[in-house]
């Protein structure tokens, strides 16, 4: 009995560590892909390279974990939306590359989180994408309110305090930034839909890894077609520094999906979201504070930290 308890405790600690790490890696992926975009000249080509590398990794992982690529025959009778997870992933990844240099690392994380929470509530309430229906409750709405307060505190109050404390860094507000922030929310909604779709596909295939691989293959093919349609010029600016880490964005994306597949059975979907979100917000703060991976340095205020804590509390109320 003691041995079993210790084993469960060890697995729980391992799941928490994995969840925090993959959460921290998400803003790292955005920073890396943004740097890659600067070298290859277009977000579509940067996304294609990222998805291609992630696909290769997932092919190897599928061979290692599943030993085959067979699909459950019943998958072909599933609704058409079962296959669009990769397309939504393309929109989310490419959108992050566009957002990062315009609104910074913290907001590139926070705005999509708000969209994910909003879409998650809608998916749960209406049972979209074959999910179990979880009606809206006062607790879940209260949690959503906390998340909204966190977003407002981070964006609005954060901007105001930064201007007061660091007037030398203050710049006129670009009106287009509000459009980019709305875009971040919409991207987050698409990301939540992608997670639900991939989760359903994983159940149908009885394999989260195969579902992730299919999503990446669809995303890679989509990006290949987009690059052909827009006639992307395949270029590589050798005048810019090319550190080795510019190529790890796709690997991080694949690790994120695989990591979620590992921790959800151990701690549950709700707890997994909370753990990963804590890591994700921590990673975004570190990147902004220290200007990691070529990002511009931005001061982190106490209001931002309190706002992020409010968001975490809200997500806990919604998910647990």
C-alpha angles and dihedrals in degrees: 000000000000090000091051092049091050091049092051090047091050092050090049092052090047091051091050092050092048091047093051092047096050089045092054089048094059096075087040088058091051092050092047094048091047089055090047089051089057090055099044093037102231136064091223093059091043090052091047092053091047094049092045093054090046091050092053090050092049091049089057091044092050091052090049097046104030102022090214145051097223117140128212105256089226091068091079091064093055121111118277092250089068088081102046098080091097092052091053089048090055091053092048096047096044091044091054090053089054095044100047099072092042105048104015134244099291096050092042085062101036101049094053090046089058089050091049092052092047094048091043090057091050093047092049095045096049099030094236120179092024093294124148113267114251109179120221111266133188089254093053092046089048088052091050088053090055090051091050091050089051092052093048092046094049097044107031103027091036091056092046095049093045090055091049097045098036105031090159088064095044116119132183110272112255107224090216090067090079090057090051090050091052088049088055091054092049090048089052090053089053090049091054090050090050091053092051092047094048090046090055091046090050090054092048092049093038086228128092090192094056090047090053091048092051090049091052093046091051089047093049093049090047092052092046090055092046091052091049093048095049089040095233114205109234101225137154118200103217091180089074124076111264109199116189093247094070087084099055098078094095092045090053091050091052092046090051093056093042091046092053089050088056101045101040094070089048102048105010130253096277096051090043091057091051094048094047092046092054089052092045094053091044091053093050092051092050093050093049095042097049101025093238123186093015095306120145113256115249127181116249113220131205089244090058092051092048089047091052090051089052089053091051091050089050093050090049090053091049099044107033 
